[in-house]
Amino acid sequence: GVSKIIADWEIRKNAKWSDGTPVTCADFQFALDVANAPTVTIANKDNYAIVEKIAWQDSTPQKCRFHYVPNRWDYAQIGRFT
């Protein structure tokens, strides 16, 4: 067994992109996919590498469940998608 942290994050209901489109968990998944792509170079790639997966229900697209591996005490501080 691998020790993990599973954290539920909820995006504010009024969070929108500049075009008015709501911010959803799918946006975070896209950022994770891009950041972890082998052809992409970004600062602090470790911030993305610790996220094993992001899950959400279609009925609640602003409630995200992040699975962090390895189990680190500072997951909430380093796991920022900036």
Phi, psi and omega per residue, in radians:
G1 nan 2.457 3.071
V2 -1.785 2.321 3.101
S3 -1.377 2.240 -3.103
K4 -2.273 2.873 2.928
I5 -2.052 2.307 3.053
I6 -2.024 2.099 -3.087
A7 -2.180 2.373 3.080
D8 -1.678 2.224 3.109
W9 -2.115 2.428 3.098
E10 -2.105 2.214 3.115
I11 -1.391 2.409 3.105
R12 -0.988 2.430 -3.089
K13 -1.081 -0.495 -3.116
N14 -1.610 0.126 3.121
A15 -1.296 2.105 -3.108
K16 -2.403 2.684 3.015
W17 -1.333 2.969 -3.076
S18 -1.064 -0.396 3.117
D19 -1.558 0.070 3.110
G20 1.623 -0.098 3.131
T21 -1.254 2.311 3.127
P22 -1.106 2.513 3.031
V23 -1.366 2.306 -3.112
T24 -2.290 3.021 3.095
C25 -1.069 -0.522 3.108
A26 -1.073 -0.528 3.083
D27 -1.174 -0.696 3.082
F28 -1.173 -0.664 3.095
Q29 -1.103 -0.733 3.099
F30 -1.055 -0.795 3.113
A31 -1.061 -0.707 3.115
L32 -1.116 -0.782 3.141
D33 -1.087 -0.762 -3.141
V34 -1.156 -0.836 -3.087
A35 -1.090 -0.589 -3.109
N36 -1.558 -0.040 3.120
A37 -1.134 2.387 -3.089
P38 -1.137 -0.335 -3.114
T39 -1.659 0.056 -3.117
V40 -1.875 2.306 3.076
T41 -1.938 2.164 3.102
I42 -2.411 2.752 3.020
A43 -1.261 2.573 3.069
N44 1.007 0.821 3.106
K45 -1.014 -0.454 3.115
D46 -1.061 -0.519 3.114
N47 -1.041 -0.550 3.140
Y48 -1.603 -0.574 -3.080
A49 -1.126 -0.444 -3.125
I50 -1.354 -0.214 3.134
V51 -1.524 1.929 3.135
E52 -1.266 -0.754 3.108
K53 -2.874 2.835 3.047
I54 -2.167 2.270 -3.127
A55 -2.184 2.633 3.075
W56 -2.807 2.837 3.081
Q57 -1.695 2.507 3.100
D58 -1.044 -0.517 -3.120
S59 -1.328 -0.303 3.127
T60 -2.367 1.249 -3.019
P61 -1.235 -0.067 3.112
Q62 -1.889 0.166 3.058
K63 -1.986 1.876 -3.021
C64 -1.881 2.490 3.024
R65 -2.000 1.977 3.124
F66 -1.666 2.337 3.050
H67 -1.898 2.023 -3.101
Y68 -1.837 2.305 3.061
V69 -2.397 2.274 0.017
P70 -1.395 3.013 3.105
N71 -1.215 1.899 -3.113
R72 -2.207 2.449 -3.122
W73 -1.138 -0.454 -3.052
D74 -1.775 0.396 -3.064
Y75 -0.983 -0.655 -3.072
A76 -1.284 -0.328 -3.130
Q77 -1.629 -0.671 -3.089
I78 -1.586 -0.253 -3.086
G79 -1.490 0.537 3.134
R80 -1.462 2.385 3.097
F81 -1.698 1.597 -3.092
T82 -1.961 nan nan
